[in-house]
């Protein structure tokens, strides 16, 4: 095992800077068409199963008749092997949840958000610079990369996917993530979550790794579930909490546009009639957000990354209730609720101008289905 960098003050052995043209050689090969894209995991010196896979059967989502017929747009790749989200929502799908795997790569370079070894590469960011650096500032004996391209792009993915993988990285070497930049700044609430989760990664722009461990950690098997549950327990340990009806997490106009025109009206209705707490996570710090979400039986809001604040601490038996734009139906949270012994409910809105509206009566009737 490598150094446990999760302990503050633990640092890798300092080495003198070195030089690498790995990024430029990779770009030249691609432009000349001499090499196809080879993922660096295929060049691993060793691969192994960290945790076994399993077979699961998905439960149905909770929704009223006629909802699926309103859907006009969705991301087909999110519903593989189906084209339309309907079968996924109806449940009963037998899913092969693969194993969690580790890969050991010797003599690898980190340059400008990408890993290189020979003709192989693996991108951890989406926006490389036109002229990558050639001066390598760090040399590390054994490290483990836990960040991903999607996690570096979206806050919700970082918190739901990259952060659980951090625990694996601590067991294998110095936990490493890409350093922030003008193109990829730190998520505003990221440092506070890292503090409460006990995360102390090494952030690097460039490095040479004598040994580097990577992971396949996308399967929703028991091991991944337990690491995510452990994260939630760490967050809950910081706040007083007791069960309460639910939390409505406002999205507003932040992020990709999903404008629910009567969002505030729905939130206020649920506060008055159901005792929901209503929060705007863009106006609160992490302690206040966690305290408001802790104990909620239902986490509700427009489908989007802001719901992750509540999903983090949602207990088995609870529910995620997504208010879905008709032209952008997404079910990412259903895969998590299926894994975590929770329910997934939704109402699909109707178009109105550049946004959409949700029928409050349909929200109430769907909540009643959850109570059953």
DARAZI-V437512 format. One record per pair of residues at least 24 apart in sequence whose C-alpha atoms are under 7 Angstrom apart, sorted by the first residue. I is the first residue (numbers start at 1). J is the second residue. D is the distance in whole Angstrom. If there is no record, write none. Layout:
I_J_D + I_J_D
//
This chain:
1_171_7 + 1_172_5 + 1_173_6 + 2_142_6 + 2_172_5 + 2_173_4 + 2_174_6 + 3_173_5 + 3_174_5 + 4_170_5 + 4_171_7 + 4_173_6 + 4_174_6 + 5_170_7 + 5_174_5 + 5_175_6 + 5_200_7 + 5_201_7 + 6_170_6 + 6_199_6 + 6_200_5 + 6_201_7 + 7_200_7 + 8_200_6 + 12_140_6 + 13_140_7 + 15_138_6 + 15_139_6 + 17_135_7 + 17_136_5 + 17_137_5 + 17_138_6 + 18_135_6 + 18_136_5 + 18_137_7 + 19_134_5 + 19_135_5 + 19_136_5 + 20_134_5 + 20_135_7 + 20_136_7 + 21_134_6 + 22_116_7 + 23_111_7 + 23_132_7 + 26_119_7 + 37_120_7 + 38_119_7 + 38_120_5 + 38_121_6 + 39_120_5 + 39_121_5 + 39_122_5 + 40_116_7 + 40_117_7 + 40_120_5 + 40_121_5 + 40_122_6 + 41_103_6 + 43_120_7 + 44_103_6 + 44_104_5 + 44_105_5 + 45_104_6 + 45_105_5 + 45_106_7 + 46_103_6 + 46_104_5 + 47_102_6 + 47_103_4 + 47_104_6 + 48_101_6 + 48_102_5 + 48_103_7 + 49_99_6 + 49_100_6 + 49_101_4 + 49_102_6 + 50_100_5 + 50_101_5 + 50_102_6 + 51_99_6 + 51_100_5 + 51_223_6 + 52_99_4 + 52_100_7 + 53_97_5 + 53_98_4 + 53_99_4 + 53_221_6 + 54_96_6 + 54_97_5 + 54_98_7 + 54_221_6 + 55_94_7 + 55_95_6 + 55_96_5 + 55_97_6 + 56_94_6 + 56_95_5 + 56_96_7 + 57_92_6 + 57_93_5 + 57_94_4 + 57_95_6 + 58_91_5 + 58_92_5 + 58_93_5 + 58_94_7 + 58_338_6 + 59_91_5 + 59_92_6 + 59_338_7 + 60_89_6 + 60_90_5 + 60_91_4 + 60_92_7 + 61_89_5 + 61_90_6 + 61_91_7 + 61_343_7 + 61_344_5 + 61_345_6 + 62_344_6 + 62_345_4 + 62_346_7 + 63_345_6 + 63_346_6 + 63_347_7 + 63_366_6 + 64_366_7 + 67_347_7 + 67_348_6 + 70_326_6 + 70_348_7 + 71_326_5 + 71_327_6 + 71_329_7 + 72_326_6 + 72_327_5 + 73_326_6 + 73_327_4 + 73_328_5 + 73_329_6 + 74_327_7 + 74_328_5 + 74_329_5 + 74_330_6 + 75_330_7 + 97_219_5 + 97_220_6 + 97_221_6 + 98_219_5 + 99_219_7 + 100_216_6 + 100_217_5 + 100_219_7 + 101_215_6 + 101_216_5 + 101_217_7 + 102_213_7 + 102_214_6 + 102_215_5 + 102_216_6 + 103_213_5 + 103_214_5 + 103_215_6 + 104_211_7 + 104_212_6 + 104_213_5 + 104_214_7 + 105_211_6 + 105_212_5 + 105_213_6 + 106_210_5 + 106_211_4 + 106_212_6 + 107_208_7 + 107_209_6 + 107_210_5 + 107_211_6 + 108_208_6 + 108_209_5 + 108_210_7 + 108_212_7 + 109_207_6 + 109_208_5 + 109_209_6 + 110_206_5 + 110_207_5 + 110_208_6 + 111_205_6 + 111_206_5 + 111_207_7 + 112_205_6 + 112_206_7 + 113_178_6 + 123_149_7 + 124_148_5 + 124_149_4 + 125_149_5 + 125_152_6 + 136_206_5 + 136_207_6 + 136_208_7 + 137_206_6 + 137_207_6 + 138_206_6 + 138_207_5 + 138_208_6 + 139_207_6 + 139_208_5 + 139_209_6 + 140_208_6 + 140_209_5 + 140_210_6 + 141_209_6 + 141_210_5 + 141_211_6 + 142_173_5 + 142_174_6 + 142_209_6 + 142_210_6 + 142_211_5 + 142_212_6 + 143_173_4 + 143_174_4 + 143_175_6 + 143_176_6 + 143_209_7 + 143_211_6 + 143_212_5 + 143_213_6 + 144_169_5 + 144_172_6 + 144_173_5 + 144_174_6 + 144_175_5 + 144_176_6 + 144_212_6 + 144_213_5 + 144_214_6 + 145_169_7 + 145_175_6 + 145_176_5 + 145_177_6 + 145_213_6 + 145_214_6 + 146_175_7 + 146_176_7 + 146_177_6 + 147_177_6 + 155_187_7 + 155_305_7 + 156_305_5 + 156_308_6 + 164_227_6 + 164_228_6 + 165_217_7 + 172_213_7 + 175_201_5 + 175_202_6 + 176_201_6 + 176_202_5 + 176_203_6 + 177_201_7 + 177_202_6 + 177_203_5 + 177_204_6 + 178_203_5 + 178_204_5 + 178_205_6 + 179_203_4 + 179_204_5 + 179_205_5 + 189_286_7 + 192_286_6 + 193_286_7 + 196_234_7 + 196_235_6 + 197_231_6 + 197_234_6 + 197_235_7 + 220_339_6 + 225_339_7 + 225_340_7 + 232_312_5 + 232_313_5 + 236_294_7 + 236_313_7 + 239_291_6 + 240_291_7 + 241_291_7 + 241_294_6 + 241_295_6 + 242_295_5 + 243_295_4 + 243_296_6 + 243_297_7 + 244_295_6 + 244_296_5 + 244_297_6 + 245_274_7 + 245_275_6 + 245_276_6 + 245_296_6 + 245_297_5 + 245_298_6 + 246_276_5 + 246_277_6 + 246_296_4 + 246_297_5 + 246_298_4 + 246_299_6 + 247_276_5 + 247_277_5 + 247_278_6 + 247_293_6 + 247_296_6 + 247_298_6 + 247_299_5 + 247_300_6 + 248_276_7 + 248_277_6 + 248_278_5 + 248_279_6 + 248_299_6 + 248_300_5 + 248_301_6 + 249_278_6 + 249_279_5 + 249_280_6 + 249_300_6 + 249_301_5 + 249_306_7 + 249_307_6 + 250_279_6 + 250_280_5 + 250_301_6 + 251_302_6 + 251_306_6 + 258_325_7 + 258_355_7 + 259_355_5 + 259_356_6 + 260_355_6 + 260_356_5 + 260_357_6 + 261_355_6 + 261_356_6 + 261_357_6 + 262_357_6 + 266_360_6 + 316_340_6 + 316_341_5 + 316_342_5 + 317_341_6 + 317_342_5 + 317_343_7 + 318_342_5 + 318_343_6 + 319_343_4 + 319_344_6 + 320_344_5 + 320_345_6 + 321_345_5 + 321_346_5 + 322_346_5 + 322_347_7 + 323_347_5 + 323_348_6 + 324_348_5 + 324_349_6 + 325_349_6 + 325_356_6 + 326_350_6 + 326_351_7
//
